[in-house]
Amino acid sequence: MRSSVLERGGLDFDVRIVALSTLENRGEAYRREVNPRGEVPAIEDDGKVIWDSAACLVYIARKYGGEQWLGRSRPRRALPR
């Protein structure tokens, strides 16, 4: 997930680098604490962990961007902004 979505929303965030070259994302700690599938990206917000890039983007848009990013109608929500 691109941090530009977070930046565009004016949101404060911290970035955690996950070492894919050493398979950190496949380790027991990452899978237990972040994503049981061992995939990136993931976000943590108010103690809630969201993984899957599409789910992360929809979560951010719904919580912080509202209709500005998603639109009201189903067809509008399907179009990127």
Beta strands, then each sheet from edge to edge (+ up, - down):
strand 1: 42-45
strand 2: 48-51
sheet 1: 1+ 2-
end
